[in-house]
Amino acid sequence: MANTKKLTKEERKKVKRTARKKVKAEKPLKPREYARGSKKRKVKKMVRGAAKR
């Protein structure tokens, strides 16, 4: 995907999508060892509002 000047927007989208699929097939993400969101900081006092976060 070197030069996209001559391509239309739709063609660019198509090229980008195929490139993304190719990468996904070649380098799949490894599965997590922990639950999603479990490592997030827990907010203790919600009273303080945005200043706390």
VENZI-V884330 format. One record per residue. N is the residue number from 1. RES is the residue in one small letter. PHI is phi in radians with two decimals (999 if undefined). D_CENTER is the distance of its C-alpha to the mean C-alpha in Angstrom with 2 decimals. Layout:
# VENZI-V884330
N;RES;PHI;D_CENTER, N;RES;PHI;D_CENTER
This chain:
# VENZI-V884330
1;m;999;20.22, 2;a;-1.39;22.61, 3;n;-2.03;24.31, 4;t;-1.96;22.94, 5;k;-1.06;25.71, 6;k;-1.45;27.80, 7;l;-1.45;25.19, 8;t;-1.40;24.83, 9;k;-1.06;21.68, 10;e;-1.10;21.62, 11;e;-1.13;22.19, 12;r;-1.05;19.41, 13;k;-1.05;16.95, 14;k;-1.11;18.53, 15;v;-1.10;18.38, 16;k;-1.09;14.71, 17;r;-1.10;13.97, 18;t;-1.15;16.40, 19;a;-1.12;15.04, 20;r;-1.12;11.54, 21;k;-1.12;13.60, 22;k;-1.09;15.82, 23;v;-1.11;13.38, 24;k;-1.08;12.09, 25;a;-1.25;15.84, 26;e;-1.35;16.87, 27;k;-2.18;14.53, 28;p;-1.22;13.39, 29;l;-1.26;11.58, 30;k;-1.35;14.48, 31;p;-1.15;15.14, 32;r;-1.26;15.19, 33;e;-1.72;18.68, 34;y;-2.45;18.25, 35;a;-1.26;17.44, 36;r;-1.10;14.25, 37;g;1.47;15.24, 38;s;-1.28;18.45, 39;k;-1.63;17.90, 40;k;-1.23;17.42, 41;r;-1.19;20.50, 42;k;-1.54;22.89, 43;v;-1.52;24.59, 44;k;-1.33;28.30, 45;k;-1.94;30.01, 46;m;-1.28;28.42, 47;v;-1.06;31.62, 48;r;-1.27;30.65, 49;g;1.24;27.81, 50;a;-1.19;25.30, 51;a;-1.11;27.47, 52;k;-1.24;26.65, 53;r;-1.47;22.87
